[in-house]
Amino acid sequence: MENKIGMRIHLLKANKNFNRKTGCGGYAYPEISPDGQKICYIFNQKLCIWGAPSLMEEFNIVTKTRRLVAKGDFSDPKYSNDGKWLLFEEINFPESKYWIIDLQTLKNA
């Protein structure tokens, strides 16, 4: 039996696949924290505009709050095994950069 959180995660994963294929705005690249209490994702209000700045946000499922993690053209956030760090890609063609930030301070490692 799937609970509401499980269903929400399933829908986010479906949305991730859609956005990844089309490049259109909305929510993309959802990543669930190791403890299952947070979801990090990329949000872009501009529909289908290549290179439009995005927001990387973290949503706390327990407290139902969200916070801004970073602004820029990012993709594929990944939590560390202990959930204290976040790895993500900054898209900057022709090269991309990878960043690791401390989720407590939101500073680069």
Secondary structure, DSSP 4 states (H G I P E B T S, - for coil): ---HHHHHHHHHHHHHHHHHHH--SEEEEEEE-TTSSEEEEEEE-STT-TT--EEEEEEETTTTEEEEEEEESEEEEEE-TTSSEEEEEEEETTEEEEEEEETTTTEE-
